[in-house]
Amino acid sequence: MFQKDKSNRGRGMKNKLISEHLISEEELIKFMEKDCKLLTSKGLAKVLNVSEGALRKQRSLNRSLFPFSRLGRRIYYPADLIVKTIHSNLQDSQLR
């Protein structure tokens, strides 16, 4: 019988964003005006460092933080709205 590798289990959605690594408000506006693009599920998963399955599960449970469009069988996420959503959901970290 084959066994699944459980060392990566549950690792996908634990990535935390650090505010210093995100773009500034001015860069965000410039990006939205100039470079609005669409990301596939694979592209967004790579950017967020999560699995495609995690994104699929969030969509199926209607819990996706990110707006998406379905064209045929393909899923597209507007990159400008992804950045805006991340900025609107930033939380300050606390020292222990």
SVG drawing of the C-alpha trace seen along z (x, -y; Angstrom):
<svg xmlns="http://www.w3.org/2000/svg" viewBox="-20 -57 30 59">
<polyline fill="none" stroke="black" stroke-width="0.4" points="0.0,0.0 1.1,-3.5 1.2,-6.1 0.7,-9.8 3.5,-12.0 2.1,-13.7 5.0,-16.0 3.4,-18.8 -0.1,-18.2 -1.9,-21.4 1.0,-23.6 -0.7,-25.4 -2.9,-28.1 -0.6,-29.0 1.4,-31.6 1.3,-35.0 1.9,-38.3 4.3,-40.8 3.4,-44.4 7.0,-45.5 7.1,-43.2 3.9,-44.6 3.8,-47.5 2.9,-51.1 -0.4,-52.8 1.1,-54.8 2.5,-51.7 -0.8,-50.0 -2.6,-52.8 0.0,-52.7 -0.2,-49.0 -4.0,-49.0 -4.0,-51.8 -1.2,-50.2 -0.8,-46.5 -4.2,-45.0 -3.9,-41.3 -5.7,-38.0 -4.2,-35.2 -5.1,-31.6 -5.6,-29.4 -2.1,-28.0 -0.6,-31.5 -2.4,-32.7 -1.5,-29.6 2.2,-30.2 2.0,-33.9 0.3,-33.1 2.4,-30.0 -0.7,-27.8 -1.9,-24.7 -4.4,-24.9 -6.5,-22.5 -6.7,-25.0 -8.0,-27.7 -10.5,-25.2 -11.8,-24.2 -12.3,-27.8 -14.2,-28.5 -16.4,-25.4 -17.3,-26.4 -18.0,-30.0 -15.2,-31.2 -12.8,-32.6 -11.3,-36.0 -10.5,-36.7 -13.1,-37.6 -12.9,-35.3 -14.5,-34.6 -15.2,-31.3 -14.9,-31.2 -15.8,-27.7 -13.8,-25.4 -11.0,-28.0 -10.9,-30.2 -9.4,-33.7 -8.6,-36.1 -8.1,-39.8 -4.6,-40.7 -5.5,-44.2 -8.3,-43.0 -6.0,-40.4 -3.6,-43.1 -6.4,-45.3 -7.9,-42.4 -4.5,-41.7 -4.0,-45.3 -7.5,-45.5 -6.9,-42.4 -3.5,-43.3 -3.2,-42.9 -0.5,-44.3 1.8,-41.7 2.2,-41.6 5.4,-41.0 5.4,-38.2"/>
</svg>
